[in-house]
């Protein structure tokens, strides 16, 4: 289970799954939609998601070749739990940042 | 949001949050409950969760000192989304392992 959690909880995987929730996307569309991801990291994340059966890759033999990525049925079933985790993160990021600032400024963790 | 997802989706953080869902635990109890975690990784994971305000740490001045870890209210609010992700992983690990075996044995990813 740990390696499955490592994949589905991975921050970039979460972002890619959320970006594909609305339908298939091309590589450069994903790169534009996911702020801060590098070409290398997007390639690696898509490869991992494809290997896990969560994302499919369709190649159209044009010049240049066109590659579309989409969630598989398994990937679609991951949308809801991932969205809940993502929404929790969005709702609570302020509290977490406050906690971090207090911890770093202090704190209790130096007492023992 | 990415660093929040990195924390809450981290495989060991998920395991610790799930282990603390039933109530407070001492360090060695957590280590026993979470198969495969090293002392170093548990220390590091608890420190990260404490810094994020998700886990509290209560020290009792006995000899030796006793340290109990528990979910904070913020940590408790994370239980549900984390459990959903964990349950999804448990339910789908078989499909993911099959997909990985097919991918590694093949496959489509060598075609372009």
Backbone of each chain as ProteinMPNN parsed JSONL, in Angstrom:
{"seq_chain_A": "XXXXXXXXXXXXXXXXXXXXXXXXXXXXXXXXXXXXXXXXXXXXXXXXXXXXXXXXXXXXXXXXXXXXXXXXXXXXXXXXXXXXXXXXXXXXXXXXXXXXXXXXXXXXXXXX", "coords_chain_A": {"N_chain_A": [[0.815, -1.216, 0.0], [2.044, 1.169, 0.609], [3.569, 2.07, -1.6], [1.628, 2.636, -3.396], [0.256, 4.713, -2.12], [2.34, 6.509, -2.136], [2.439, 7.156, -4.8], [-0.238, 8.116, -5.415], [-0.524, 10.124, -3.613], [1.458, 11.805, -4.153], [2.615, 15.072, -4.797], [2.775, 16.191, -7.421], [1.508, 14.27, -8.954], [-1.064, 14.468, -7.942], [-1.731, 17.019, -8.843], [-1.653, 16.629, -11.612], [-3.674, 14.703, -11.987], [-5.864, 16.217, -11.15], [-5.775, 18.195, -13.125], [-6.442, 16.736, -15.353], [-8.998, 16.091, -14.857], [-11.083, 17.365, -16.133], [-11.066, 16.391, -18.699], [-9.278, 15.122, -21.638], [-5.861, 16.101, -22.231], [-3.173, 17.755, -23.932], [0.426, 17.423, -23.821], [1.742, 19.979, -23.617], [-0.386, 21.581, -22.888], [-0.976, 20.597, -20.356], [1.377, 21.296, -19.095], [1.165, 24.031, -19.096], [-1.096, 24.361, -17.546], [-0.39, 23.475, -15.006], [1.047, 25.053, -12.618], [4.437, 25.754, -12.121], [5.532, 23.255, -12.669], [8.174, 21.382, -14.114], [9.364, 20.519, -17.426], [10.684, 18.068, -17.389], [9.802, 16.961, -14.934], [7.075, 16.789, -15.393], [7.018, 14.944, -17.495], [8.055, 12.704, -16.154], [6.139, 12.339, -14.135], [3.808, 11.832, -15.629], [4.586, 9.473, -16.887], [4.824, 7.764, -14.665], [2.144, 7.745, -13.779], [0.958, 6.626, -15.984], [2.137, 4.118, -16.004], [1.004, 3.096, -13.684], [-1.534, 2.676, -14.512], [-3.344, 4.74, -14.414], [-3.469, 6.863, -16.095], [-3.968, 7.327, -19.562], [-2.383, 7.251, -22.775], [-2.543, 8.65, -25.836], [-1.427, 8.43, -29.079], [-1.306, 10.373, -31.926], [-0.622, 9.99, -35.289], [0.575, 12.373, -36.601], [2.392, 15.139, -38.14], [4.1, 17.423, -36.305], [4.039, 14.405, -34.217], [1.054, 13.927, -32.343], [0.227, 13.904, -28.947], [-2.043, 12.824, -26.654], [-3.183, 12.96, -23.33], [-5.133, 11.236, -20.898], [-7.421, 10.54, -18.197], [-7.769, 7.175, -17.155], [-10.464, 4.737, -16.601], [-9.809, 3.774, -14.016], [-8.178, 5.867, -13.139], [-10.093, 7.875, -13.154], [-11.659, 7.052, -11.015], [-10.091, 7.808, -8.982], [-10.328, 10.482, -8.851], [-12.228, 11.681, -7.067], [-11.371, 11.088, -4.271], [-8.851, 12.351, -4.459], [-9.545, 14.978, -5.073], [-10.86, 15.673, -2.727], [-8.761, 15.639, -0.895], [-7.171, 17.607, -2.032], [-8.91, 19.816, -1.846], [-9.12, 20.003, 0.925], [-6.498, 20.743, 1.466], [-6.374, 23.253, 0.193], [-8.278, 24.642, 1.708], [-7.083, 24.715, 4.195], [-4.55, 25.723, 4.109], [-3.74, 28.179, 5.11], [-3.901, 27.907, 7.931], [-1.97, 25.95, 8.265], [0.324, 27.24, 7.388], [0.518, 29.23, 9.325], [0.936, 27.622, 11.6], [3.421, 26.535, 10.941], [5.049, 28.803, 10.93], [4.926, 29.563, 13.626], [6.084, 27.307, 14.804], [8.647, 27.336, 13.681], [9.565, 29.722, 14.688], [9.809, 29.31, 17.357], [10.653, 27.096, 19.843], [8.203, 24.78, 21.056], [9.429, 22.438, 20.233], [12.052, 22.459, 20.93], [12.267, 21.947, 23.536], [12.635, 19.401, 24.518]], "CA_chain_A": [[0.0, 0.0, 0.0], [2.857, 2.382, 0.707], [4.005, 2.634, -2.871], [0.427, 3.208, -4.017], [0.069, 6.029, -1.494], [3.412, 7.39, -2.595], [2.04, 7.651, -6.122], [-1.472, 8.902, -5.487], [-0.417, 11.284, -2.744], [2.532, 12.657, -4.663], [2.03, 16.382, -5.092], [2.614, 16.428, -8.855], [0.47, 13.357, -9.447], [-2.347, 15.06, -7.563], [-1.989, 18.143, -9.741], [-1.942, 16.125, -12.962], [-5.003, 14.078, -11.945], [-6.838, 17.308, -11.105], [-5.76, 18.889, -14.416], [-7.09, 15.863, -16.346], [-10.365, 15.795, -14.413], [-12.033, 17.934, -17.073], [-10.956, 15.771, -20.011], [-7.913, 14.864, -22.088], [-5.004, 17.264, -22.452], [-1.864, 17.509, -24.535], [1.54, 17.661, -22.901], [1.992, 21.404, -23.372], [-1.533, 22.123, -22.159], [-0.764, 20.24, -18.947], [2.493, 22.082, -18.569], [0.656, 25.383, -18.883], [-2.118, 24.343, -16.488], [0.155, 23.099, -13.703], [2.069, 26.061, -12.32], [5.661, 25.359, -11.429], [6.069, 21.937, -13.034], [9.158, 21.417, -15.186], [9.108, 19.542, -18.483], [11.208, 16.792, -16.916], [8.948, 16.425, -13.872], [5.788, 16.407, -15.993], [7.271, 13.688, -18.213], [8.231, 11.645, -15.158], [4.862, 12.121, -13.444], [2.894, 11.177, -16.566], [5.072, 8.111, -17.057], [4.442, 7.017, -13.464], [0.689, 7.58, -13.763], [0.642, 5.687, -17.061], [2.566, 2.801, -15.517], [0.048, 2.652, -12.663], [-2.842, 2.459, -15.123], [-4.233, 5.845, -14.053], [-3.515, 7.796, -17.224], [-3.688, 6.713, -20.857], [-1.62, 8.112, -23.672], [-2.962, 8.342, -27.204], [-0.544, 9.072, -30.037], [-1.846, 10.569, -33.275], [0.543, 10.005, -36.183], [0.665, 13.56, -37.444], [3.731, 15.72, -38.075], [4.711, 16.451, -35.381], [3.058, 13.512, -33.61], [0.272, 14.547, -31.288], [0.039, 12.974, -27.842], [-3.075, 13.254, -25.703], [-3.252, 12.218, -22.069], [-6.473, 11.251, -20.296], [-7.604, 9.6, -17.095], [-8.422, 5.891, -17.424], [-11.521, 4.537, -15.6], [-9.18, 3.703, -12.688], [-7.794, 7.237, -12.808], [-11.322, 8.612, -12.845], [-12.131, 6.684, -9.669], [-9.211, 8.489, -8.027], [-10.62, 11.919, -8.853], [-12.937, 12.155, -5.877], [-10.495, 11.193, -3.089], [-7.788, 13.341, -4.676], [-10.147, 16.311, -4.976], [-11.114, 15.956, -1.311], [-7.487, 15.988, -0.272], [-6.786, 18.909, -2.578], [-9.77, 20.848, -1.252], [-8.695, 20.157, 2.32], [-5.243, 21.501, 1.457], [-6.692, 24.642, -0.151], [-9.027, 25.25, 2.813], [-6.32, 24.769, 5.44], [-3.164, 26.132, 3.902], [-3.465, 29.308, 6.004], [-3.63, 27.378, 9.272], [-0.698, 25.22, 8.249], [1.416, 28.218, 7.307], [0.623, 29.843, 10.652], [1.567, 26.635, 12.487], [4.836, 26.433, 10.581], [5.746, 30.016, 11.368], [5.055, 29.461, 15.086], [7.038, 26.234, 15.1], [9.996, 27.769, 13.307], [9.947, 30.877, 15.503], [9.813, 28.973, 18.776], [9.285, 26.677, 20.117], [8.092, 23.594, 21.886], [10.225, 21.293, 19.808], [13.41, 22.526, 21.471], [12.215, 21.712, 24.974], [13.152, 18.068, 24.896]], "C_chain_A": [[0.851, 1.272, 0.0], [3.23, 2.961, -0.647], [2.809, 3.181, -3.656], [0.156, 4.596, -3.435], [1.129, 7.013, -1.973], [3.051, 7.982, -3.948], [0.85, 8.6, -6.031], [-1.418, 10.137, -4.592], [0.677, 12.243, -3.183], [1.972, 13.987, -5.159], [1.823, 16.608, -6.596], [1.563, 15.508, -9.461], [-0.915, 13.917, -9.147], [-2.706, 16.19, -8.526], [-2.34, 17.671, -11.154], [-3.33, 15.495, -13.0], [-6.077, 15.167, -11.935], [-6.913, 18.03, -12.458], [-6.465, 18.073, -15.495], [-8.544, 15.573, -15.999], [-11.399, 16.296, -15.42], [-11.988, 17.313, -18.466], [-9.504, 15.667, -20.444], [-7.164, 16.163, -22.378], [-3.723, 16.831, -23.149], [-0.78, 17.92, -23.551], [1.709, 19.149, -22.578], [0.821, 22.099, -22.677], [-1.387, 21.821, -20.667], [0.321, 21.118, -18.336], [2.054, 23.51, -18.262], [-0.289, 25.425, -17.679], [-1.535, 24.137, -15.083], [1.322, 24.019, -13.381], [3.261, 25.43, -11.629], [6.229, 24.008, -11.817], [7.057, 22.091, -14.186], [8.791, 20.365, -16.23], [9.521, 18.143, -18.028], [10.287, 16.155, -15.875], [7.59, 16.017, -14.425], [5.931, 15.084, -16.752], [7.319, 12.513, -17.243], [6.909, 11.309, -14.462], [3.88, 11.399, -14.352], [3.301, 9.725, -16.78], [4.668, 7.229, -15.87], [2.947, 6.745, -13.421], [0.242, 6.599, -14.843], [0.989, 4.265, -16.623], [1.575, 2.229, -14.511], [-1.359, 2.435, -13.223], [-3.837, 3.575, -14.834], [-4.438, 6.814, -15.208], [-3.224, 7.017, -18.503], [-3.072, 7.762, -21.778], [-1.989, 7.708, -25.083], [-2.106, 9.136, -28.172], [-1.239, 9.162, -31.387], [-0.668, 10.789, -34.217], [0.5, 11.174, -37.149], [2.117, 14.033, -37.418], [3.612, 17.137, -37.54], [3.652, 15.554, -34.764], [2.325, 14.228, -32.478], [-0.001, 13.514, -30.196], [-0.987, 13.571, -26.881], [-3.07, 12.347, -24.48], [-4.655, 12.339, -21.502], [-6.49, 10.304, -19.099], [-8.239, 8.317, -17.628], [-9.616, 5.776, -16.465], [-10.945, 4.448, -14.175], [-8.763, 5.097, -12.222], [-8.995, 8.095, -12.453], [-11.836, 8.309, -11.441], [-11.28, 7.346, -8.588], [-9.541, 9.976, -7.905], [-11.235, 12.413, -7.551], [-12.045, 12.198, -4.623], [-9.38, 12.23, -3.253], [-8.345, 14.759, -4.546], [-10.426, 16.664, -3.516], [-9.835, 16.362, -0.586], [-7.021, 17.365, -0.755], [-7.608, 20.039, -1.981], [-9.44, 21.086, 0.217], [-7.438, 21.035, 2.37], [-5.509, 22.983, 1.174], [-7.357, 25.343, 1.035], [-8.148, 25.514, 4.033], [-4.899, 25.268, 5.298], [-2.791, 27.289, 4.829], [-3.116, 28.841, 7.406], [-2.281, 26.678, 9.336], [0.471, 26.196, 8.193], [1.612, 28.943, 8.634], [1.332, 28.894, 11.627], [3.058, 26.524, 12.207], [5.633, 27.627, 11.089], [5.959, 29.987, 12.883], [6.118, 28.432, 15.46], [8.462, 26.703, 14.835], [10.489, 28.917, 14.176], [10.247, 30.483, 16.944], [10.921, 28.072, 19.175], [9.34, 25.41, 20.926], [9.078, 22.487, 21.514], [11.66, 21.34, 20.325], [13.439, 22.156, 22.952], [12.655, 20.319, 25.409], [14.001, 17.553, 23.748]], "O_chain_A": [[0.448, 2.307, -0.53], [3.216, 4.177, -0.838], [2.962, 4.081, -4.482], [-0.137, 5.539, -4.171], [0.851, 8.193, -2.188], [3.318, 9.153, -4.217], [0.91, 9.736, -6.502], [-2.178, 11.085, -4.79], [0.806, 13.348, -2.655], [0.963, 14.014, -5.863], [0.799, 17.16, -6.999], [0.822, 15.902, -10.361], [-1.821, 13.853, -9.979], [-3.85, 16.299, -8.968], [-3.214, 18.239, -11.809], [-4.085, 15.726, -13.944], [-7.084, 15.052, -12.633], [-7.996, 18.429, -12.886], [-7.022, 18.634, -16.439], [-9.244, 14.894, -16.75], [-12.475, 15.711, -15.544], [-12.791, 17.674, -19.326], [-8.601, 16.072, -19.712], [-7.762, 17.183, -22.722], [-3.251, 15.706, -22.984], [-1.022, 18.652, -22.591], [1.808, 19.53, -21.412], [1.012, 23.084, -21.964], [-1.642, 22.679, -19.822], [0.193, 21.611, -17.215], [2.511, 24.119, -17.294], [-0.289, 26.38, -16.902], [-2.121, 24.574, -14.093], [2.449, 23.787, -13.82], [3.113, 24.668, -10.674], [7.305, 23.639, -11.345], [6.806, 22.845, -15.126], [8.017, 19.446, -15.962], [8.807, 17.166, -18.251], [10.022, 14.954, -15.927], [7.012, 15.021, -13.989], [5.067, 14.213, -16.66], [6.708, 11.47, -17.475], [6.601, 10.14, -14.229], [3.197, 10.471, -13.921], [2.445, 8.843, -16.848], [4.226, 6.094, -16.05], [2.523, 5.644, -13.069], [-0.712, 5.843, -14.659], [0.222, 3.33, -16.85], [1.334, 1.023, -14.486], [-2.269, 2.052, -12.488], [-5.043, 3.383, -14.99], [-5.457, 7.501, -15.283], [-2.346, 6.155, -18.528], [-3.221, 8.969, -21.585], [-1.778, 6.565, -25.485], [-2.056, 10.364, -28.105], [-1.703, 8.158, -31.927], [0.175, 11.655, -33.983], [0.402, 10.99, -38.362], [2.967, 13.424, -36.768], [3.076, 17.999, -38.237], [2.471, 15.903, -34.783], [2.909, 15.032, -31.752], [-0.41, 12.389, -30.484], [-0.813, 14.676, -26.367], [-2.965, 11.126, -24.592], [-5.292, 13.387, -21.602], [-5.675, 9.387, -19.004], [-9.145, 8.37, -18.46], [-9.773, 6.631, -15.594], [-11.531, 4.987, -13.237], [-8.965, 5.463, -11.064], [-8.925, 8.939, -11.56], [-12.377, 9.183, -10.763], [-11.687, 7.436, -7.43], [-9.092, 10.647, -6.975], [-10.817, 13.432, -7.001], [-11.968, 13.24, -3.971], [-9.011, 12.906, -2.293], [-7.696, 15.636, -3.976], [-10.253, 17.813, -3.108], [-9.822, 17.292, 0.22], [-6.537, 18.179, 0.032], [-7.072, 21.095, -1.647], [-9.474, 22.219, 0.696], [-7.326, 21.942, 3.195], [-4.943, 23.858, 1.828], [-7.044, 26.495, 1.336], [-8.424, 26.423, 4.816], [-4.127, 25.24, 6.256], [-1.651, 27.372, 5.285], [-2.152, 29.319, 8.004], [-1.548, 26.791, 10.318], [1.484, 26.005, 8.865], [2.743, 29.237, 9.023], [2.214, 29.307, 12.38], [3.864, 26.43, 13.132], [6.74, 27.481, 11.609], [7.033, 30.34, 13.37], [6.95, 28.676, 16.334], [9.362, 26.498, 15.649], [11.693, 29.071, 14.38], [10.876, 31.248, 17.675], [12.073, 28.33, 18.826], [10.396, 25.016, 21.422], [9.505, 21.705, 22.363], [12.405, 20.37, 20.178], [14.509, 22.063, 23.552], [13.007, 20.111, 26.57], [14.544, 16.452, 23.828]]}, "seq_chain_B": "XXXXXXXXXXXXXXXXXXXXXXXXXXXXXXXXXXXXXXXXXXXXXXXXXXXXXXXXXXXXXXXXXXXXXXXXXXXXXXXXXXXXXXXXXXXXXXXXXXXXXXXXXXXXXXXX", "coords_chain_B": {"N_chain_B": [[0.185, 25.539, -2.23], [1.298, 23.17, -3.076], [3.336, 22.316, -1.258], [1.851, 21.716, 0.922], [0.282, 19.61, -0.019], [2.382, 17.866, -0.462], [3.089, 17.225, 2.116], [0.65, 16.202, 3.313], [0.018, 14.185, 1.597], [2.145, 12.556, 1.688], [3.486, 9.325, 2.064], [4.25, 8.248, 4.564], [3.308, 10.138, 6.355], [0.56, 9.872, 5.944], [0.185, 7.307, 6.962], [0.873, 7.717, 9.654], [-1.064, 9.602, 10.455], [-3.356, 8.016, 10.128], [-2.765, 6.056, 12.038], [-2.961, 7.504, 14.36], [-5.595, 8.083, 14.445], [-7.293, 6.749, 16.163], [-6.74, 7.762, 18.656], [-4.38, 9.123, 21.129], [-0.879, 8.229, 20.935], [2.157, 6.668, 22.008], [5.631, 7.089, 21.096], [6.946, 4.574, 20.611], [4.765, 2.905, 20.387], [3.598, 3.842, 18.047], [5.623, 3.2, 16.3], [5.49, 0.461, 16.346], [2.95, 0.056, 15.355], [3.049, 0.93, 12.72], [3.959, -0.631, 10.063], [7.179, -1.223, 8.831], [8.304, 1.307, 9.122], [11.125, 3.271, 9.921], [13.01, 4.216, 12.883], [14.215, 6.679, 12.555], [12.781, 7.73, 10.345], [10.224, 7.845, 11.404], [10.576, 9.701, 13.457], [11.226, 11.952, 11.92], [8.907, 12.239, 10.381], [6.932, 12.703, 12.336], [7.917, 15.093, 13.381], [7.609, 16.783, 11.164], [4.797, 16.734, 10.899], [4.095, 17.847, 13.301], [5.175, 20.377, 13.043], [3.528, 21.346, 11.041], [1.234, 21.698, 12.427], [-0.501, 19.602, 12.738], [-0.193, 17.476, 14.401], [0.107, 17.057, 17.897], [2.375, 17.175, 20.675], [2.953, 15.819, 23.704], [4.742, 16.086, 26.602], [5.558, 14.168, 29.394], [6.976, 14.612, 32.505], [8.506, 12.262, 33.509], [10.709, 9.564, 34.597], [12.035, 7.307, 32.456], [11.409, 10.315, 30.422], [8.063, 10.69, 29.245], [6.492, 10.66, 26.139], [3.726, 11.653, 24.388], [1.876, 11.465, 21.402], [-0.623, 13.105, 19.468], [-3.479, 13.718, 17.345], [-4.129, 17.044, 16.392], [-6.943, 19.41, 16.442], [-6.904, 20.369, 13.777], [-5.455, 18.309, 12.569], [-7.262, 16.239, 13.007], [-9.274, 17.007, 11.271], [-8.195, 16.278, 8.929], [-8.357, 13.591, 8.859], [-10.576, 12.325, 7.566], [-10.391, 12.926, 4.639], [-7.861, 11.746, 4.258], [-8.317, 9.096, 5.006], [-10.101, 8.358, 2.998], [-8.485, 8.442, 0.748], [-6.612, 6.504, 1.496], [-8.289, 4.249, 1.672], [-9.106, 4.053, -0.968], [-6.65, 3.389, -2.1], [-6.176, 0.876, -0.898], [-8.325, -0.551, -1.952], [-7.719, -0.589, -4.646], [-5.193, -1.523, -5.141], [-4.561, -3.961, -6.301], [-5.351, -3.693, -9.007], [-3.605, -1.679, -9.763], [-1.128, -2.888, -9.433], [-1.311, -4.876, -11.369], [-1.464, -3.27, -13.673], [1.074, -2.105, -13.572], [2.724, -4.325, -13.939], [2.036, -5.079, -16.551], [2.826, -2.792, -17.932], [5.583, -2.756, -17.427], [6.309, -5.106, -18.651], [5.96, -4.666, -21.31], [6.139, -2.406, -23.877], [3.435, -0.169, -24.564], [4.751, 2.212, -24.01], [7.146, 2.244, -25.272], [6.726, 2.803, -27.842], [6.848, 5.375, -28.842]], "CA_chain_B": [[-0.585, 24.314, -2.03], [2.117, 21.99, -3.338], [4.049, 21.772, -0.106], [0.833, 21.121, 1.798], [0.0, 18.288, -0.58], [3.545, 17.014, -0.248], [3.008, 16.733, 3.48], [-0.511, 15.387, 3.659], [-0.038, 13.024, 0.734], [3.318, 11.736, 1.957], [3.019, 7.995, 2.487], [4.417, 8.014, 6.005], [2.373, 11.023, 7.062], [-0.762, 9.241, 5.853], [0.179, 6.18, 7.902], [0.866, 8.235, 11.032], [-2.395, 10.175, 10.713], [-4.28, 6.896, 10.304], [-2.45, 5.368, 13.306], [-3.398, 8.368, 15.466], [-7.035, 8.329, 14.314], [-7.99, 6.156, 17.307], [-6.361, 8.405, 19.912], [-2.954, 9.418, 21.258], [0.04, 7.089, 20.958], [3.557, 6.952, 22.303], [6.513, 6.872, 19.95], [7.171, 3.153, 20.322], [3.498, 2.322, 19.924], [3.473, 4.192, 16.629], [6.602, 2.437, 15.533], [4.986, -0.91, 16.258], [1.716, 0.03, 14.547], [3.276, 1.307, 11.32], [4.916, -1.615, 9.555], [8.207, -0.805, 7.893], [8.857, 2.647, 9.345], [12.332, 3.278, 10.76], [12.974, 5.192, 13.974], [14.584, 7.963, 11.972], [11.692, 8.234, 9.494], [9.086, 8.192, 12.269], [10.951, 10.969, 14.099], [11.155, 12.997, 10.913], [7.506, 12.417, 9.981], [6.241, 13.347, 13.457], [8.388, 16.472, 13.435], [6.948, 17.508, 10.08], [3.373, 16.864, 11.213], [4.008, 18.778, 14.427], [5.451, 21.703, 12.474], [2.357, 21.76, 10.26], [0.082, 21.885, 13.307], [-1.424, 18.47, 12.581], [0.045, 16.558, 15.515], [0.654, 17.683, 19.094], [3.345, 16.354, 21.364], [2.833, 16.12, 25.13], [5.838, 15.469, 27.345], [5.345, 13.964, 30.825], [8.318, 14.626, 33.108], [8.819, 11.076, 34.302], [12.017, 9.011, 34.239], [12.373, 8.292, 31.412], [10.286, 11.172, 30.039], [7.087, 10.039, 28.398], [6.03, 11.568, 25.086], [2.529, 11.184, 23.687], [1.505, 12.198, 20.187], [-2.055, 13.05, 19.174], [-3.929, 14.638, 16.305], [-4.744, 18.314, 16.79], [-8.201, 19.574, 15.699], [-6.591, 20.443, 12.347], [-5.116, 16.944, 12.168], [-8.5, 15.467, 12.971], [-10.041, 17.351, 10.065], [-7.523, 15.623, 7.807], [-8.598, 12.145, 8.933], [-11.521, 11.829, 6.565], [-9.806, 12.841, 3.291], [-6.749, 10.791, 4.227], [-8.881, 7.748, 5.041], [-10.656, 8.062, 1.676], [-7.373, 8.127, -0.147], [-6.079, 5.21, 1.936], [-9.228, 3.191, 1.287], [-9.007, 3.91, -2.423], [-5.403, 2.672, -2.377], [-6.363, -0.521, -0.501], [-9.279, -1.192, -2.865], [-7.252, -0.622, -6.034], [-3.787, -1.897, -5.256], [-4.456, -5.087, -7.232], [-5.412, -3.162, -10.376], [-2.384, -0.913, -10.026], [-0.013, -3.832, -9.607], [-1.487, -5.496, -12.694], [-1.079, -2.273, -14.674], [2.534, -1.959, -13.54], [3.347, -5.518, -14.536], [1.83, -4.981, -17.998], [3.655, -1.691, -18.431], [6.992, -3.144, -17.37], [6.544, -6.237, -19.542], [5.634, -4.322, -22.681], [4.743, -2.019, -23.899], [3.103, 1.021, -25.336], [5.592, 3.379, -23.77], [8.34, 2.204, -26.112], [6.347, 3.043, -29.237], [7.232, 6.718, -29.301]], "C_chain_B": [[0.284, 23.064, -2.215], [2.798, 21.433, -2.103], [3.076, 21.206, 0.921], [0.475, 19.725, 1.294], [1.164, 17.334, -0.358], [3.509, 16.423, 1.154], [1.856, 15.759, 3.658], [-0.624, 14.156, 2.762], [1.156, 12.107, 0.917], [2.906, 10.401, 2.562], [3.159, 7.786, 3.985], [3.508, 8.914, 6.821], [0.97, 10.426, 7.068], [-0.857, 8.1, 6.873], [0.121, 6.656, 9.351], [-0.499, 8.821, 11.376], [-3.414, 9.064, 10.943], [-4.03, 6.186, 11.653], [-2.916, 6.184, 14.506], [-4.907, 8.627, 15.446], [-7.796, 7.808, 15.535], [-7.662, 6.808, 18.639], [-4.854, 8.547, 20.014], [-2.123, 8.132, 21.375], [1.426, 7.558, 21.359], [4.402, 6.565, 21.102], [6.634, 5.389, 19.592], [5.901, 2.416, 19.918], [3.293, 2.613, 18.44], [4.42, 3.353, 15.783], [6.147, 0.998, 15.329], [3.792, -0.975, 15.297], [1.966, 0.248, 13.052], [4.382, 0.423, 10.749], [5.913, -0.952, 8.617], [8.803, 0.568, 8.132], [10.084, 2.539, 10.253], [12.176, 4.334, 11.852], [13.235, 6.601, 13.441], [13.439, 8.571, 11.157], [10.482, 8.613, 10.334], [9.35, 9.526, 12.98], [10.741, 12.138, 13.142], [9.703, 13.298, 10.517], [6.719, 13.122, 11.084], [6.645, 14.811, 13.572], [7.714, 17.334, 12.371], [5.471, 17.743, 10.365], [3.152, 17.84, 12.361], [4.21, 20.217, 13.918], [4.245, 22.241, 11.711], [1.111, 21.945, 11.118], [-0.922, 20.741, 13.244], [-1.337, 17.496, 13.748], [0.593, 17.362, 16.693], [1.495, 16.658, 19.857], [3.301, 16.756, 22.827], [3.913, 15.343, 25.884], [5.465, 15.369, 28.809], [6.71, 13.777, 31.475], [8.516, 13.452, 34.058], [10.243, 10.638, 33.961], [11.811, 7.579, 33.744], [11.172, 9.149, 31.043], [9.341, 10.421, 29.104], [6.553, 11.055, 27.389], [4.839, 10.937, 24.37], [2.232, 12.086, 22.494], [0.008, 12.032, 19.94], [-2.369, 13.982, 18.012], [-4.467, 15.909, 16.959], [-6.128, 18.392, 16.121], [-7.97, 19.663, 14.185], [-6.243, 19.055, 11.796], [-6.34, 16.051, 12.084], [-9.321, 15.752, 11.714], [-9.439, 16.701, 8.815], [-7.828, 14.124, 7.759], [-9.472, 11.634, 7.804], [-10.935, 11.8, 5.149], [-8.653, 11.84, 3.2], [-7.272, 9.355, 4.211], [-9.463, 7.376, 3.675], [-9.569, 7.689, 0.685], [-6.775, 6.762, 0.207], [-6.982, 4.06, 1.528], [-9.227, 2.964, -0.223], [-7.764, 3.078, -2.763], [-5.553, 1.186, -2.051], [-7.255, -1.239, -1.519], [-8.681, -1.419, -4.254], [-5.821, -1.07, -6.22], [-3.597, -3.043, -6.242], [-4.442, -4.613, -8.681], [-4.126, -2.424, -10.743], [-1.2, -1.845, -10.246], [-0.098, -4.547, -10.95], [-1.038, -4.533, -13.792], [0.433, -2.108, -14.729], [3.231, -3.129, -14.215], [3.219, -5.474, -16.056], [2.745, -3.922, -18.602], [5.125, -2.125, -18.504], [7.312, -4.267, -18.345], [6.505, -5.833, -21.005], [6.611, -3.387, -23.306], [4.578, -0.762, -24.69], [4.111, 2.147, -25.183], [6.869, 3.356, -24.591], [8.023, 2.601, -27.55], [6.662, 4.45, -29.728], [8.33, 7.26, -28.43]], "O_chain_B": [[0.038, 22.031, -1.591], [2.84, 20.218, -1.91], [3.432, 20.321, 1.699], [0.375, 18.778, 2.074], [0.967, 16.147, -0.1], [3.856, 15.259, 1.354], [2.053, 14.627, 4.101], [-1.29, 13.187, 3.126], [1.186, 11.005, 0.368], [2.073, 10.354, 3.468], [2.274, 7.203, 4.612], [2.994, 8.504, 7.861], [0.276, 10.471, 8.083], [-1.868, 7.958, 7.561], [-0.586, 6.077, 10.176], [-1.032, 8.571, 12.458], [-4.243, 9.158, 11.849], [-4.976, 5.77, 12.322], [-3.232, 5.621, 15.554], [-5.435, 9.308, 16.325], [-8.83, 8.365, 15.902], [-8.248, 6.445, 19.659], [-4.126, 8.146, 19.106], [-2.602, 7.1, 21.846], [1.819, 8.693, 21.088], [3.967, 5.827, 20.218], [6.452, 4.995, 18.44], [5.955, 1.422, 19.194], [2.871, 1.745, 17.676], [4.068, 2.869, 14.707], [6.386, 0.396, 14.282], [3.643, -1.928, 14.533], [1.181, -0.202, 12.218], [5.57, 0.69, 10.926], [5.529, -0.207, 7.715], [9.721, 0.967, 7.416], [10.074, 1.798, 11.236], [11.33, 5.224, 11.762], [12.573, 7.567, 13.82], [13.158, 9.765, 11.259], [9.788, 9.582, 10.026], [8.46, 10.369, 13.089], [10.164, 13.165, 13.499], [9.322, 14.455, 10.341], [5.934, 14.029, 10.809], [5.803, 15.671, 13.832], [7.303, 18.464, 12.637], [4.95, 18.827, 10.102], [2.157, 18.564, 12.395], [3.501, 21.14, 14.32], [3.972, 23.441, 11.731], [0.051, 22.305, 10.605], [-2.072, 20.9, 13.655], [-2.294, 16.78, 14.043], [1.437, 18.24, 16.514], [1.337, 15.448, 19.697], [3.578, 17.908, 23.162], [3.985, 14.116, 25.813], [5.093, 16.371, 29.418], [7.498, 12.921, 31.072], [8.675, 13.635, 35.265], [10.907, 11.264, 33.135], [11.445, 6.712, 34.537], [10.034, 8.765, 31.315], [9.775, 9.617, 28.278], [6.206, 12.178, 27.754], [4.932, 9.839, 23.821], [2.328, 13.311, 22.58], [-0.558, 10.963, 20.17], [-1.619, 14.917, 17.731], [-5.176, 15.846, 17.963], [-6.457, 17.526, 15.31], [-8.74, 19.105, 13.403], [-6.677, 18.677, 10.708], [-6.443, 15.207, 11.195], [-9.974, 14.864, 11.166], [-10.097, 16.592, 7.78], [-7.589, 13.468, 6.746], [-9.151, 10.635, 7.161], [-10.971, 10.752, 4.505], [-8.491, 11.167, 2.183], [-6.744, 8.501, 3.498], [-9.343, 6.233, 3.236], [-9.709, 6.755, -0.105], [-6.469, 5.964, -0.679], [-6.503, 3.014, 1.089], [-9.333, 1.831, -0.694], [-7.818, 2.18, -3.603], [-5.116, 0.333, -2.823], [-6.986, -2.377, -1.902], [-9.09, -2.341, -4.96], [-5.285, -1.008, -7.327], [-2.587, -3.096, -6.943], [-3.629, -5.068, -9.485], [-3.625, -2.524, -11.863], [-0.375, -1.621, -11.131], [0.922, -4.794, -11.593], [-0.327, -4.921, -14.72], [1.008, -1.984, -15.81], [4.194, -2.954, -14.961], [4.168, -5.792, -16.772], [3.358, -4.134, -19.648], [5.811, -1.893, -19.5], [8.444, -4.38, -18.816], [6.972, -6.584, -21.861], [7.821, -3.606, -23.24], [5.484, -0.339, -25.408], [4.31, 2.943, -26.102], [7.605, 4.342, -24.612], [8.924, 2.724, -28.38], [6.732, 4.674, -30.936], [8.796, 8.379, -28.648]]}, "name": "protein", "num_of_chains": 2, "seq": "XXXXXXXXXXXXXXXXXXXXXXXXXXXXXXXXXXXXXXXXXXXXXXXXXXXXXXXXXXXXXXXXXXXXXXXXXXXXXXXXXXXXXXXXXXXXXXXXXXXXXXXXXXXXXXXXXXXXXXXXXXXXXXXXXXXXXXXXXXXXXXXXXXXXXXXXXXXXXXXXXXXXXXXXXXXXXXXXXXXXXXXXXXXXXXXXXXXXXXXXXXXXXXXXXXXXXXXXXXXXXXXX"}
